[in-house]
Structures are given as structure tokens and as C-alpha cells.
Amino acid sequence: MRLTSFTDYSVRVLMHAAKKNGSLSSIREVSEEYAISKNHLMKVVHMLGKGGYLETIRGKNGGFKLGQNADKINIGKLIRFTEDDLNIAECLKDKNGNCRLHNKCPFACVINEARNAFLAAVDKYTLADIVNGWPLKKLT
């Protein structure tokens, strides 16, 4: 499975906002910190605002900040929010039964299990865990 750059940028925006501890962030700051296009970031911030992940303030002194505490932002839910399609294989997208093996394919079962394992793994983490480096601490 490959996550889109939209999801990657969403996590980076939220990490940046979490590090600011309630102070406003700007798209320019995130763009400079992570070398991401401002145009892409505007779309990301807009969607994260609509989803309640960010609180956005318009105007000259505007910006954005977390819309909820970092320990309440589940990474698995965020990925499900930002990704249009989490199916690893084309055949898993087929809801019309066009695949001759639909609902009978052992390979599709394995791939589906792998996707579910990935989602179960990311469901264990919050934005606070990531910002505080907790996943890295498990490796040492």
C-alpha cells in the first residue's frame, strides 16, 4: 500500500501545529520547514479544517492551529480521512462482481488481511505519540 502525498502533507501540517502548542501557524512556515508547495498546503489545511483537525483563522493575522488535542487525533482515523482508496489491489475495489473470483479469491483475502493489519498498526498511535517520538523510542 502506498499513501498519497496528501496524507503525508496532512501529517506534517498537524505535527507542525502540535509543536506550536496552541499558537497560530502559517502555510508559509510549513512550506519553508518541509519544502512543500504552498498551493498543495492550502488544499491540505482546508480539508483538515473541514474535518475538525485544524481550526483555521482567516485574515492578515490568521493562520491555523490544532482543532483538538494531539492526543485525541488518531493516526488511523486521519489516514482514513485523507485517503480516497485504501484498497491494495484493484480486485478489492470491485464492488460490482466483475471479477470472476469475487468473494472467493484466497489472494484477495490475504491482501485484505494485510491492509487491515496496517490499519490496526496505525490505529495504535496518536499525533501526540508521533510528535513526542514515541514510535522511535520503541526501536531503541
Protein Blocks (a to p, Z undefined) as FASTA:
>chain_A
ZZdfklmmmmmmmmmmmmnnopacdfklmmmmnopafklmmmmmmmmmmnopaccdedjk
lccddfbdfklmcfklmmmmmpmblcfbfklmmmnopafkgoiafklmmmmmmmmmmmmm
mmmpcfklmmnommmmmmZZ
